[in-house]
Amino acid sequence: MTEVACWAHARRYAFHAWETDTARMDVLLLLISRLDRIEKEAAPLSAADRHQLRQTHARPILQKIYDYLQSIRTEVLPKSPAGRAVRYLLNQWEALNRYCDDGDLSIENKATERSLRGIAIGRNNWTFLGINSRPINRLHELLPHHWSAAGA
């Protein structure tokens, strides 16, 4: 398994920091928006062409972002929103760049998160579905694929 981080999360950190550090975060958000424009251009392309476009256009912007983060990391307070944004991006840097290595990867994982949200919420809700009084050897009966059979 290979970790691929999400630029939507990175952008969110920078956006939250924008309110308290507009000058620094404006630059960062502008650079991130350039990555988004490249991805809009890359969307209809084949995976191979998308990979080539990212290598040619996104890699230099990623290097600018990295250099900028390195230049401001000592200027921001570590626990400030800007400090958290810089720390998040630098800590996730390899994973944030991984989408450029493969044209089939996405720059963000919001769609994946949305698809898993129902499972995560369900898992939390299913905890309170009488499980504490059910014998351990009959827990499988509560799984969703058994629901239609029980209702018939």
Long-range contacts (C-beta under 8 A, 24 or more apart in sequence): 2-98, 3-94, 3-95, 3-98, 4-95, 4-98, 4-99, 4-105, 4-106, 4-109, 5-92, 5-95, 5-96, 5-98, 6-107, 6-108, 6-109, 6-110, 6-113, 7-32, 7-35, 7-36, 7-96, 7-99, 7-107, 7-108, 8-108, 8-109, 8-110, 9-88, 9-108, 10-85, 10-88, 10-89, 10-92, 10-96, 13-81, 13-84, 13-85, 13-88, 13-89, 14-85, 14-89, 16-81, 16-85, 17-80, 17-81, 17-82, 17-84, 17-85, 19-81, 20-80, 20-81, 20-82, 21-76, 21-80, 21-81, 21-82, 24-72, 24-75, 24-76, 24-82, 25-82, 25-85, 27-68, 28-65, 28-68, 28-69, 28-85, 31-61, 31-64, 31-65, 31-68, 32-65, 34-61, 35-61, 35-62, 35-107, 36-107, 39-107, 42-103, 45-103, 46-103, 47-102, 47-103, 47-104, 48-103, 49-103, 50-103, 51-100, 51-101, 51-102, 51-103, 52-103, 54-99, 54-100, 54-103, 55-100, 58-100, 59-100, 62-96, 62-97, 62-100, 65-89, 66-93
